[in-house]
Amino acid sequence: MRRTALHRILLAVMIMAVLTVPSVRGTEVDGINYELNATARTATVVALDDGRSYEGRVTIPEWVAVSNRSYRVTAIGMHAFYDCQRLKAVIFGDNITRVGYEAFAWCSALQMIKVNSSLAVVESEAFAGCAALEQVVLSDLAAWCKIDFLGITPRCNPLYYAHQMVLKDTYVRTMQVPDGITEVKRYSFAGCNVVAVILPSTVTHVDMLAFKDCSLLRMLNLPETVTTLSSDETFNDAGLCVLENVTLGDGLRVVPDYAFAGCRLLRTLVVGVNVRLVGFRAFKGCVALEELTLPTVLTSIANESFADCSGLLSVTMSGSLTSIGTRAFAGCSSLRSVTMRCHASRLKLLGDGIFDGVNTDRCVLYVPHGQVEAYRRLPQFSIFTTICEEGTPIQGDINGDGEVSVADVTALITILLNPSMASERARQVADINNDGEISIADVTALITLVLAE
C-alpha cells in the first residue's frame, strides 16, 4: 500500500513537471536558436547562446525538426536579434505570427525585412534603432493592413526607418488599400513614402497615426463609410505632415483631438455634412488654410480647434452651434470675416479668448437677421468693431471680393470717373467717410483704410 501511494505521488510530480515546464530553451538548428514548446509543438526564434550574434542574411523556416519531432516556427521572441550589428537581412517563414519586444532593436546594419502573410502582431520597439533599413518586402498588402503594431512609438514598424514598401517586386507609391479591409490601424504605414492613399468603401475606422511621418503624403480622402477617426498629439510631433488636401466623408460624426494639428501645408479642407464635433486642437497650426465652412449640424468646437491658423481669411459657422471652446480661433491673425449662422441664444457655452489675436477692428462679424444687438451683448463677440447682418456689404469693399484692398481703391476711382457704371451695392460701400456723397475724399479715406490693414 505504501509503495503504491509513493508511486502515485511520484507520477503526480512528473505530470506537474510536464505541465508547468512545456518549453525547452536553447535548441540550435542550422544556425538559428529556438525555444521549443513541446505541448503546442511550436518554436520561437530566440537569441544565440554564449554571446554570439546573428550575421548576414537569416531565413527563418516554417518548421524545424528536433529529435524526430517537427515544430511550427510561429514567433520571433523578445530580443531575439537585439544588437546584431552584422545582420543584413531577415526573411520570415510563412508561419511567423508574432514579433516580440525589441526583437530587432539596434541592428544597425539591417537593410531588408521580408515579412509573411501570417504576421499578426509586432510588439513595441521591435525595430528601434534600425536606421539602415532600406525596404520592407511583402507579398500581401491586405495581410499587412491587419497587423497590430503595438507600443507608443512607430518604431515597432520597420517602414518607419525603411520608408520603402515593396509589393510583388514593385515600390509602392500610391497605396490602394484592398477591399475588405475595415480598419486602417495605428502605425500601419508610418514613415512610408507613399504620395496618395486610396481607401475602399469597406473601411469604417481610420487611425491617423497610421500615416505618421509619411513625409510625401499630400492628399487624404475618407470615404463616406468611415464613421470614426482617431488620433493623438504625437501624430505630427516631428512636423512631417505634408497633407495639402483633406476630405472628411459624410459618415464621420467627430473630428478627434489633434486630428490634423500642425499640418502646415493643409490648404483645402472639406468637412463632411454630418460632423457634429471638432475636437481639441484638431486643426491647430494649419497655417495654409484660408477658408473654412463648417457643416450645418455642427454643435461644438472644442478648445483651440483652429488656433494659430494664421492664414485663415474667412470662417462660416454652423446654424446648430451651441458651444465654442477657449481660444478656438486664437492667433487667426488674417481673419477678415466671421459668419455666424446661429442665433446668439443658442450659444450656451463660450470659452475665454475665442478670438485672441484676431484684429477685430478690421474683421467683420456677420450674424443672422435681427441678431446684431444680441451678439453685441456677448462678451466674446462684442470685441468686433463691425457687427452686421449677413448679406450686408463691407464698407470699402468696392469690388465685392470680401476684403478691402488696393483693388478697391482702383474700383473707387473708376466709379468717380464713370458714376453710371457703379452698381447699387458698390455705391452703398463707396461713401467711406459717410458724408453722403462719393468724392475724392472717399478715395483718401479708403487709401488710409487699406494702409491700416
C-alpha positions in Angstrom: 0.0 0.0 0.0 2.8 2.4 0.9 4.6 1.6 -2.3 1.5 2.2 -4.4 0.9 5.5 -2.7 4.5 6.5 -3.3 4.3 5.6 -7.0 1.2 7.8 -7.3 2.9 10.7 -5.7 5.9 10.4 -8.0 3.6 10.1 -11.0 1.8 13.2 -10.0 5.0 15.1 -9.6 6.1 14.0 -13.0 2.8 15.1 -14.6 3.0 18.5 -12.9 6.6 19.0 -14.1 5.5 18.3 -17.7 2.5 20.7 -17.4 4.4 23.5 -15.8 7.6 23.4 -18.0 6.3 22.8 -21.5 9.2 24.5 -23.3 12.9 23.9 -23.9 15.1 26.9 -24.5 18.4 26.9 -26.4 17.9 24.4 -29.1 20.0 25.5 -32.1 19.3 24.2 -35.6 21.1 25.3 -38.7 22.4 28.4 -37.0 19.1 29.6 -35.5 18.3 29.2 -31.8 14.8 28.2 -30.7 12.7 27.8 -27.7 10.5 24.8 -28.2 7.0 24.3 -26.8 6.5 20.6 -26.5 2.8 20.8 -25.8 1.9 23.1 -28.6 4.6 21.7 -30.9 5.7 25.3 -31.7 9.0 27.0 -31.8 10.1 30.6 -31.1 13.3 32.1 -32.5 15.5 33.4 -29.6 18.9 34.9 -29.2 22.0 32.8 -29.8 23.8 31.5 -26.7 27.3 32.3 -25.5 27.1 36.0 -26.5 27.1 35.2 -30.2 25.1 37.3 -32.7 23.2 36.5 -35.9 25.0 37.8 -39.0 24.4 38.3 -42.7 21.2 37.0 -44.2 18.9 34.9 -42.0 16.0 32.9 -43.4 13.6 31.7 -40.8 12.0 28.3 -41.7 8.3 27.4 -41.5 9.2 24.2 -39.5 12.1 22.9 -37.5 12.9 19.3 -36.7 14.3 18.3 -33.4 14.8 14.7 -32.2 12.5 13.4 -34.9 9.7 15.8 -34.0 8.6 18.8 -36.1 7.8 22.2 -34.6 5.9 25.0 -36.3 8.1 28.2 -36.1 5.5 30.8 -35.1 7.3 33.7 -33.4 10.4 35.8 -33.1 11.0 36.3 -29.4 11.9 39.3 -27.3 15.4 40.5 -28.0 16.0 37.6 -30.4 18.2 39.7 -32.8 18.9 42.5 -30.4 22.0 44.5 -31.3 23.1 42.0 -34.0 25.3 44.6 -35.7 26.3 42.4 -38.6 22.8 41.3 -39.5 21.9 42.4 -43.1 18.5 40.8 -44.0 15.8 38.6 -42.4 13.2 36.6 -44.3 10.3 35.5 -42.2 8.9 32.0 -42.5 5.3 31.6 -43.5 4.2 30.6 -40.0 5.5 33.6 -38.1 2.6 35.3 -36.4 4.3 37.5 -33.8 7.5 39.6 -33.4 8.5 40.3 -29.8 9.6 43.3 -27.9 12.8 44.8 -29.2 13.3 41.7 -31.4 15.5 43.6 -33.9 16.3 46.7 -31.9 19.7 48.3 -32.7 20.5 46.1 -35.6 22.4 49.0 -37.1 23.3 47.2 -40.4 19.9 45.6 -41.1 18.8 46.7 -44.6 15.9 44.5 -45.6 12.9 42.7 -43.9 10.7 40.3 -45.9 7.5 39.5 -44.0 5.0 36.8 -44.4 1.2 36.9 -44.8 0.6 35.3 -41.4 2.2 38.0 -39.3 -0.5 39.4 -36.9 1.3 41.2 -34.0 4.5 43.3 -33.8 5.4 44.3 -30.3 6.7 47.6 -29.0 10.1 48.9 -30.2 10.6 45.8 -32.3 12.8 47.8 -34.8 14.1 50.6 -32.7 17.4 52.0 -34.0 17.3 50.1 -37.3 18.4 53.2 -39.1 20.0 51.4 -42.1 16.7 49.7 -43.2 16.0 50.4 -46.9 13.0 48.3 -47.7 10.2 46.2 -46.3 9.1 43.4 -48.7 5.7 41.9 -48.6 3.5 39.7 -50.8 0.1 40.5 -49.4 -1.0 44.1 -48.7 -4.3 43.0 -47.1 -2.4 40.9 -44.6 -0.1 43.8 -43.8 -3.1 46.0 -43.1 -4.4 43.6 -40.5 -1.2 43.6 -38.4 -1.4 45.1 -34.9 1.6 47.3 -34.3 1.9 47.8 -30.6 3.6 50.4 -28.5 3.6 54.2 -28.1 6.0 54.9 -31.0 6.1 53.8 -34.6 9.5 52.1 -34.1 7.5 48.9 -34.0 7.1 49.2 -37.7 10.2 48.6 -40.0 8.7 51.1 -42.5 9.4 53.9 -40.0 13.1 53.6 -41.0 12.9 51.9 -44.4 10.3 54.2 -45.9 10.2 51.9 -49.0 7.4 49.3 -49.2 7.9 46.7 -51.9 4.9 44.7 -53.0 5.5 41.9 -55.5 8.8 43.5 -56.7 7.2 47.0 -57.1 7.8 50.0 -55.0 4.5 51.3 -53.6 3.9 55.0 -54.3 0.1 55.0 -54.4 -1.4 53.0 -51.6 -4.5 51.2 -52.8 -5.9 49.6 -49.6 -7.6 46.3 -50.6 -11.4 45.8 -50.5 -12.5 44.0 -47.4 -10.2 46.0 -45.0 -12.4 47.6 -42.4 -9.8 49.4 -40.3 -6.7 51.4 -41.0 -4.7 50.6 -37.9 -2.2 52.6 -35.8 1.3 52.8 -37.4 0.4 50.6 -40.4 2.1 52.9 -42.9 4.2 55.1 -40.5 7.2 56.6 -42.3 6.2 55.1 -45.7 6.9 57.4 -48.7 3.6 56.9 -50.4 2.2 60.1 -52.1 -1.5 59.0 -52.0 -3.7 56.6 -50.1 -6.9 55.2 -51.6 -9.3 53.7 -49.1 -12.1 51.2 -50.1 -15.7 51.6 -49.1 -15.3 48.8 -46.6 -13.2 50.9 -44.3 -15.1 52.2 -41.3 -12.3 53.4 -38.9 -9.1 55.2 -39.6 -6.3 55.9 -37.1 -4.4 59.0 -38.2 -1.2 57.5 -36.6 -1.3 55.0 -39.5 0.2 57.9 -41.6 2.5 59.3 -39.0 5.7 60.8 -40.6 4.5 59.9 -44.2 6.6 62.8 -45.5 5.3 62.6 -49.1 1.6 62.1 -48.5 -0.2 65.1 -50.0 -3.9 64.0 -50.1 -6.3 62.0 -47.9 -9.9 61.4 -48.8 -12.1 59.5 -46.3 -15.0 57.6 -47.9 -18.5 58.0 -46.6 -18.2 54.6 -44.9 -15.6 56.0 -42.4 -17.6 56.7 -39.2 -14.8 57.1 -36.7 -11.4 58.7 -36.9 -8.8 58.6 -34.1 -5.5 60.4 -33.5 -3.4 61.8 -30.7 -0.9 64.6 -30.0 2.0 62.6 -31.4 0.5 62.5 -34.9 2.7 65.4 -36.2 5.1 65.9 -33.4 8.0 65.7 -35.8 6.4 68.3 -38.1 6.4 66.0 -41.1 2.8 66.2 -42.1 2.6 67.5 -45.7 -1.1 66.9 -46.3 -2.4 69.6 -48.6 -6.0 68.4 -49.3 -8.2 66.6 -46.9 -11.8 65.4 -47.4 -13.7 64.1 -44.4 -16.6 61.9 -45.7 -20.2 62.3 -44.7 -20.1 59.2 -42.5 -17.9 61.0 -39.9 -19.5 62.4 -36.8 -16.5 63.6 -34.8 -13.1 65.1 -35.8 -11.0 63.9 -32.9 -8.5 65.8 -30.8 -5.2 66.6 -32.7 -6.6 65.0 -35.9 -4.6 67.3 -38.2 -2.8 69.5 -35.8 0.3 71.2 -37.2 -0.4 70.2 -40.9 1.2 73.5 -42.1 0.6 72.8 -45.8 -3.2 72.0 -45.5 -4.9 74.3 -47.9 -8.1 72.6 -48.8 -10.4 71.1 -46.1 -13.9 69.6 -46.8 -15.7 68.7 -43.7 -18.4 66.1 -44.0 -22.0 67.3 -43.6 -22.6 65.1 -40.6 -19.7 66.2 -38.4 -21.1 67.4 -35.0 -17.9 68.0 -33.0 -14.4 69.3 -33.8 -12.0 68.2 -31.1 -9.3 69.8 -29.1 -6.5 71.3 -31.3 -7.9 69.3 -34.2 -6.6 71.8 -36.8 -4.3 74.0 -34.6 -1.4 75.5 -36.6 -2.8 74.7 -40.1 -1.3 78.0 -41.3 -2.1 77.5 -45.1 -5.8 77.1 -44.6 -7.6 80.1 -45.9 -11.3 79.3 -46.0 -13.4 77.3 -43.6 -17.1 76.4 -43.9 -18.4 74.2 -41.1 -21.4 71.8 -41.6 -24.9 72.9 -40.6 -25.3 70.1 -38.0 -22.1 71.0 -36.1 -22.8 71.8 -32.5 -19.5 72.0 -30.7 -16.0 73.5 -31.4 -13.5 72.4 -28.7 -10.7 74.4 -27.2 -8.1 75.6 -29.6 -9.6 73.7 -32.5 -8.4 76.2 -35.1 -5.9 78.2 -33.0 -2.9 79.6 -34.9 -4.4 79.1 -38.3 -2.7 82.4 -39.2 -3.6 82.2 -42.9 -7.3 81.8 -42.3 -9.3 84.6 -44.0 -12.9 83.6 -43.5 -15.0 81.3 -41.3 -18.6 80.3 -41.7 -20.1 78.8 -38.6 -22.9 76.3 -38.3 -26.5 77.2 -37.6 -26.7 74.5 -35.0 -23.7 75.6 -33.0 -24.1 75.6 -29.2 -20.6 75.8 -27.9 -17.2 77.3 -28.8 -14.2 76.4 -26.7 -11.5 78.6 -25.2 -9.1 80.1 -27.8 -10.9 78.2 -30.6 -9.7 80.8 -33.2 -6.9 82.5 -31.2 -4.0 83.5 -33.3 -6.0 83.6 -36.6 -4.4 86.9 -37.4 -5.5 87.1 -41.0 -9.3 86.7 -40.4 -11.4 89.2 -42.4 -14.8 87.8 -41.8 -16.6 85.5 -39.4 -20.2 84.5 -40.3 -22.4 83.2 -37.5 -25.4 81.3 -38.8 -26.9 80.6 -35.4 -28.9 82.9 -33.1 -27.0 84.2 -30.1 -29.4 82.5 -27.7 -28.2 79.0 -28.9 -24.6 79.7 -27.7 -24.8 78.2 -24.2 -21.0 77.6 -23.7 -18.5 80.2 -24.8 -14.9 79.9 -23.7 -12.5 82.7 -23.0 -10.3 84.3 -25.6 -12.1 82.7 -28.6 -10.7 85.4 -30.9 -7.5 86.4 -29.1 -5.0 87.7 -31.7 -7.7 88.5 -34.3 -7.8 92.1 -35.4 -11.4 92.7 -34.6 -11.3 96.2 -35.9 -10.9 95.0 -39.4 -12.6 91.6 -39.2 -16.3 91.8 -39.8 -18.7 89.7 -37.8 -21.8 88.7 -39.8 -24.9 87.5 -37.9 -28.4 86.4 -38.7 -31.2 88.9 -39.4 -32.1 90.8 -36.2 -29.2 89.4 -34.2 -26.8 92.3 -34.1 -27.7 93.6 -30.7 -27.9 90.1 -29.2 -24.3 89.4 -30.3 -23.1 92.8 -29.0 -24.3 91.6 -25.6 -22.0 88.6 -25.7 -18.5 89.5 -24.3 -16.8 87.1 -26.7 -18.3 88.9 -29.7 -18.7 92.4 -28.5 -15.0 92.9 -29.3 -15.8 93.2 -33.0 -16.0 96.8 -34.2 -18.3 95.9 -37.1 -21.2 93.6 -36.5 -23.8 93.4 -39.2 -26.4 91.2 -40.6 -25.3 88.5 -43.1 -25.5 89.9 -46.6 -24.6 93.4 -45.6 -21.7 94.6 -47.8 -18.4 95.6 -46.2 -17.7 99.3 -46.2 -14.9 99.9 -48.7 -15.2 96.5 -50.4 -16.0 98.2 -53.8 -15.3 95.1 -56.0 -17.2 92.7 -53.7 -14.4 90.2 -53.2 -14.9 90.1 -49.4 -11.9 92.2 -48.4 -10.7 95.8 -48.6 -7.5 96.2 -50.6 -5.7 98.2 -53.3 -8.0 96.7 -55.9 -10.9 98.5 -54.2 -9.1 101.9 -54.5 -8.8 101.3 -58.2 -12.5 100.4 -58.4 -13.5 103.5 -56.4 -11.5 105.8 -58.8 -13.3 104.0 -61.7 -16.6 104.9 -60.1 -15.6 108.6 -59.7 -14.7 108.7 -63.4 -17.7 106.7 -64.6 -20.5 107.1 -62.0 -23.1 105.4 -64.3 -21.1 102.1 -64.1 -21.4 101.8 -60.4 -23.8 99.1 -59.0 -26.2 99.8 -56.1 -24.1 97.6 -53.9 -20.9 99.5 -54.8 -22.5 102.8 -54.2 -23.5 101.6 -50.7 -20.0 100.9 -49.6 -18.2 103.7 -51.6 -19.0 106.5 -49.2 -16.1 105.7 -46.9 -16.3 108.9 -44.8 -20.1 108.8 -44.5 -20.6 112.4 -45.7 -23.4 111.5 -48.0 -21.5 111.7 -51.3 -18.9 109.8 -53.2 -15.8 112.0 -53.8 -12.0 112.2 -53.9 -12.2 112.4 -50.1 -13.5 108.8 -50.0 -10.5 107.7 -52.1 -8.2 109.3 -49.5 -10.2 107.6 -46.7 -10.1 104.3 -48.5 -6.3 104.5 -49.0 -5.9 105.3 -45.3 -8.1 102.2 -44.5 -6.0 99.9 -46.8 -2.7 101.1 -45.4 -4.0 100.4 -41.9 -4.5 96.8 -42.9 
